[in-house]
Amino acid sequence: MGKSTYYKRLEMDLFAKAAERETAASAPLAERLRPETLDDFVGQEHLTGEGKLLRQALASGKLPSLIFWGPPGTGKTTLARLLARGSGAFFVGMSAVSAGVKDVREVVAEALERRKLHGQGTVLFLDEIHRFNRGQQDALLPHVEKGTLTLLGATTENPSFEVNAALLSRTRVVTLLPLEEEELVALLRRALTSEKGLRGKVEASDAAVLAMARAAGGDARRALTTLEVAASGGGPIDEARVAEAVQQRTLLYDRAGEEHYNVVSAFIKSLRGSDPDAALYWMARMLEAGEEPRFVVRRMVIFASEDIGNADPQALQVAVAALQALELVGLPEGTLPMTQAATYLALAPKSNAVISAYGRAREAVLEKGALGVPLHLRNAPTPLMKKMGYGGGYQYPHDFEGNWVAEEYLPEALAGASFYRPGPEGKEKELAERLEAIRRARASAKKAKP
């Protein structure tokens, strides 16, 4: 890139900044209140407090490449801007949704020119960095490694899954947390009293401020947007005005992202931990956020076998019945059989014997391969097959007392193997006693054979 292109971009940046100043008064409340120093930043004390990582980075003047990981509205973009400004670097922001390798190359070329002409470093803020594919992320590597630019990435998704290992090794992941209720209250009060905010334009009761903070779910932008909407109606803001502004809040739950798996995991672990109250909370979280109810019930059907199994065989019937009932009546009535199933599964005796048994059987299959079926267990539909010994010597259990006979049904290489091991809870305790008696009888019969 030549100087003319560089200066053209610089001129565009100056015009953009002038335009920003002209439109600041009409910008959304959250944008107008964006802090200008780290001291004005609300929340994330574990990163911005005295002696903490970001505070130390600014004090040292050496800003490392970072990836900000956290839910929406926790300050990822704001922190990136503050760090760039505090380090004296030139800030370039782009979104991975619309940018590509070509854009990265242009930024790199400008960064080299900027350093050469002015000795100024460049901070590239890449929002939604998880949207870059592996090849696009690889394009950043050499420039981050050489220090041509400092990368500040932002993502709502777990970087361990979405950012490749090579880029992770050249950056440091910092985790941002949802804002606490008292932090959101402080932010809202600042908005009500700030000249850039709503000072002299509107008043809000303490109860209304608290209601807005609680409705925001840890999201500062959502809290300020709710305040702005509530203020647009004129007059004092009370709880009723807040409820109208919030309407039906969107719960933090990304059906395709990490939070989806976090909530589902919490639901299953609550069932496994025999806590019906927690299970119902997480189930309601999913349903109220728009999760497909069949997905939730299918997870319960799996759970009924995986974590209860034969300790209470009826659990599977309850889960399947809930699925059938949901298909029949739909929502909202379908939440009733779902709730019935969730509470039953949570309080049922627990056993993982089923999944463990399959794991052992699978391991034997993978280790031993496709062992031949013993001749006495083979079907013999033709005279030739009978002549070859198929089905020969097979003993029909119903011809014997108790409908059981001492027979070996496994291949010889696995004779005596034990895959299913019932637990001591519920119905499985009875099954364990019966299985042990059968195994003892089979072992005795085997010894008695000449």
N, C-alpha and C positions, 0 to 999 in steps of 0.2 A: 504494500500500500504506500503511495507517495504522500508527500507533505500536503498536497492540495486536498486529498481525500481526508486526511487526518484533521486539517483545519476546518474542512467542511463539516465534519462530525462535531468538532468543538463548537462551531458556530451554531449548529442545530441544538446542541446541549444548552447553550446560553439562551437561545430563544425559548426552549422548553422550560427552563427555570423561570424566565420572565412570565411565561404563560401560567405556570403553576402559581406564582405570586398573585396574578390577576384573578385567578379562579379560586383562591384559597377560601375566600369568604363563602363561596357557594358549595364547597366540597362537603362530603358527608361528615358528620360529627366525629366519627372515629378517625378520619383522616386529619381533620383540623386539630385534634388533640394528640396527634402522634408526638411523643416526647422528643425533645431536641438534645437532651443529655442523658447519660446513664442514671444520674441521680433522680431524674423525673420518671424513670421507667418503673412501672408497678408490677410486682411479682417476680418470680424466678430468682429469689434471694440466694439460692444455692449456686447461682452462676454470676450474679451481679453484685453480691454483697462484698463488704471489705475483705480483701485477701482471697476472694474467689477467682475462678478461672478467667472470666471475661474482664473483670476489673484489673487483674494482673496483666492481661494481654494489652490493655490500653495503656497501662502505666509503663510497660516495658517498650512500647512502640513497635513491638514485633507481633503482628497479627498472624496466627497460624491459619491454615485452611481448616474449615469447620463444616460439619453438617448438623443443622438444627433439626431435631426430630421431636415433634409434638403435635397435639391436636390443633385444629383451627383456632385463631384468636388468642394465641398465647404469646405472640410477640416475635415471631421468627423474622419477618421482614423488617420490623422496627429495629431489632437488635443488629441485623446486618447493616442497616444504614448508619446506626450509631457507631458501630465498630469501624466502618469505613471512614466516617467523618473524623472520629477520634484518632485514627492512624494517619490521617492526612492523605489517604489513597483516593484515587478517582473511582467513583462508584458506577458500575454498569449493571443494570438489572435486566434479566430476561426470564421468560417462563419456558420450561422444558416442554410445555404443551405445544407451543408454536415454533420454537427455535430448533435448529439442527446443527450439524457439523459445520456448515458454511458460516453460520452466525458465530460459532465459536472461533473459527479461523480469523474472522474479521476482528473480533474482540482481541485476540492474541496479537494480530498485526498492529492494532492501535495501541495496545499495551507496550509493545516494543518501541514504537515511535514515541509514545508519551515518556517512557523512561529515558530514551535517548535525548529528547529535546528539553525535558523539564526535570528529569530525575525523579518523577513521581510514579509511585506504584499504582497498580490497578486491582480493585476488588471486583470479582465477578459474582454477583448474587444470582444463583440459578434456582428459581422457585420450582417446586414440584420435581425435584431432581430425579425422583423415581420414575418419571415418565420417559427419561432418556433410556434407550436400549443399550445393550452391552457395547456395541460399536461406538455409539455416541459418547458413552462414558469413557471409553478408551481414548477418545480424541482429546480428552482433558488431561490425561495422565502426564505426558511429558512437560506440559506447560506449568502444571501444579508442582511437579517435581523440581523443575528448574527455577521456580519462583518467578516466572514471567508474570503470573497473576496469582492472587490469593483467591481461592474458591470458598464461597460461603453458600452451601446448598441448604435447601429447606424441603422437608418432606413430612407428610402425616403418616407415612408407612414405615415399618420397621426397616432401617437401612441394612440390617443383616440379610434380609431377603431381597431387597430391591436395588441395592448398590453393590457393584462387583467388588470382589476382595482386593483387587489391585488399587482401586480408588480409595477404598476404606483404609488401606494401609498408609495412605498418604494424607489422610485427613483425621480429624478427631470428631467423634460424634458427641454432641451435647444434647441432653434430653430436657425438653421444656415440659412443664407440668400444667394441667388446668389451673386457672387462678382460683384461689380460695375465696369463699364467700365474702370475708371481710376485705379482701383486696379489691373485689369487684365493687363493693359498697364504697370504698375510698375513691375508686376510679369514677363512679357515677357522681359522687359528691363534688369531685373536682370538675366534672363536666358542667354541673349545675352552677358552679361559682366562678368558672374561668371566663375571661373575656373572650377567648377563642371559642368558648362553648356557649352556654345558655344563660350566662349571668344576666339577671334583670329581666329575663324573658319568660321564665316559668319557675314554679315552685313545685316541690314534690314532698309528700309526707315520708316519714321514716319507714313506715310500713310499705309504701310504694317502692322506695329505693331497695328495701330488702327483697321485695317480691321480684323486682327486675334482676337483682343479683342471683337469686335462686333460679330464675327462669333461664338464665344465660348458660348454665351448665359448665362454668369454668371458662367461657369464651368471652373475652373482653369486647370484641367487635360486636357480638350479638347483644351484649348488655347495652352498649352505646347506641346501637341501632334501635333497640326497643325503646330507649329513652327518647330518641329523636322522633320516632313514630308517635309515642305517647304525647310528646310536647307539641306536635303539629296540630292537635285539636284545640289548643288554647286552654286557658284556665289551669287551676292547680291539678297536679297529677295525683290520683289516689289509686288504690288497689284495683278498682273496677276498670280504670283507664289502662292500667298495666295489663290486666287480663285481656282487654280488647286488643291491645297492641301486640301482645304475645300470640293471641289466638291459639292455634295448636302448635306448640313448639316442636321443633324437630330434635329428637333425641340423638345423641352422638352414637351413631351406629351405621358404619359403612358396610353394606352387604357384600362388597367385593374386596374389602380391605382388612387390615389387621384387627380393628375393633370388632368386626364380625366374629372372627375366630376367638377373640378374648371373651366376648359375652357368651358365645356357645360353650366355650370351655368352662366358664364359671357355672353355667346351667348344669352341665353334666357332672361337674365336681360337687355341686350342691346336692344333686340326686344321690351320687355315690356316698356322700358324707351324711346321708339320712337327715337332711335339713329341708323340710318341705317349704318353709317360709322363704329361704334364700332361693330355692328352685323356682318358686312362683314369681319372685321379684325379677329374676333374670329372664324368665319366660315372658313376663309382661313387658320387659324392656324390648325384647325382640319383636313381639307382636305390635306394640304401640309405635315402633319405629318403622313398621311396614314389612317386616320379614314374612316370607311365605310360610303360612302356618303348617303346611304339609312338611316342610323341611324340619320344623321343630318336632312334629309327631314322629317323623321317620327316625330322628335321633333318639326318641324315647323307645321306639321299637328295637333299635340296635342295643340300646342300654339294657332293655329287659333281658336280653340274652347275655350280653357281655358282662354285666355287673350283678345280675340276680340269678339268671339261669334256672337251674332246678332247685335252688333254695326255695323258690316260690314259682312253680311253673305257670301259675295263673297270671303272673306279671306280664308275660308276653301276650296272653289273651287280652288283658286290659289295654295294653298299648295298641294292639292291632284293632281292637274295638273302638278305641278313641280315633284312630285314623279313619275307620269306616264311618263313624258318627260325624266326623268333620266333613267327609265327602258328602254325606247325606244332608246336613243342615247348613254347612258353611259358617261364615262369621256374621254377626258376633256370637251367635248361640254356640258355635263350635268351641269357644273358649271354655265352656262348662265341661265337656268330656275331656278336654285337654288338661284342665285343672284337676279333674278327678284322677286322670292317669298319672300326672306329675306327683300328686300327693301320695298315691298308692305306691309308685315306684320308689319314692324317697323313703317311705317307711317299711318297705319290704325287706326281709333278710337278704344280706348281700353275699354273693359268691362270684369269683371270677374263674371258676372251674371250667366253664364252657370254653372261654377263649383260650385258656391255658391248655386245655385238652387238644384243641385244634392245633395250637402252636406245636405241641409235642408230636402230633401225628404228621404234621407238615414237615417238621424237621426230619422225621424218620423217612418220609418219602424222598426228600431231597438228598439225604445221606445214602440211602440204600438203593434209590432208583426204582424202576418199575419191576418189582419182584413178581414172579409168576404166581398166578392164582392156584392154590392147592387143588389137586385133581378132584378131591371129594366135594369141593365147593363149586365146581364148574357145572354148568347146565349141559344136559346131554339130549338134545332134541332129535338126534339121528342115530341109527344103529352103529355107524362107524365110530361116532364119538363115544358111545357106550363101550364099544370094543376097545377103545383107546384108554378106557379107565375113567372117563369123565363122569363125575357124580358117584363113582364107586365108593361104597363105604359110608356115604353120608347118612347121618342119624337124624331123623325128624324129631325135634324136641317134644312135639305134642304126643308122641307115642310113649313118653316116659313120665314118670311120676313128677309132679310139680312143673311139668312142661319145660323141663331143663335136662340137658345131658352134658356130660363132661366131653367137650369137643374142642379142638383147636381151630380157630377161624383165621388166625393170622398166618402169613407166610412163615415158613420154618425159620428164616433168618431173624424174625421178630418175635418168635414164640416167647410168651411170658411178659411181653412189653406192657407197660402200664401208662396209658395216655390220660384217661379220665380219672381224676382224683377228687371226688366230691368233698365239699367242705363240711364243717360241723354245724352250719346254720340251717334252720328251717327244714324243709323237706329233704334237703341233701343229707342231713344227718341220718335219716332213715335209709336213703339210697346208698350211703357209704357203708352202712351195716350189711345191707343186702349184697352189695358188690364184693365186700370182703369175704362174705360167706361163699359166694360163687367162686371167687378166686382160690379160696382154700380147698373147696371141693374139687376144683379142676386140677390143682396141684397134687392132691392126694390120689386122684384117679390116674394121673400121669405116672406117679411113683409105683402104683399097683400094676401097671401094664408090664407084661413079661418082656 
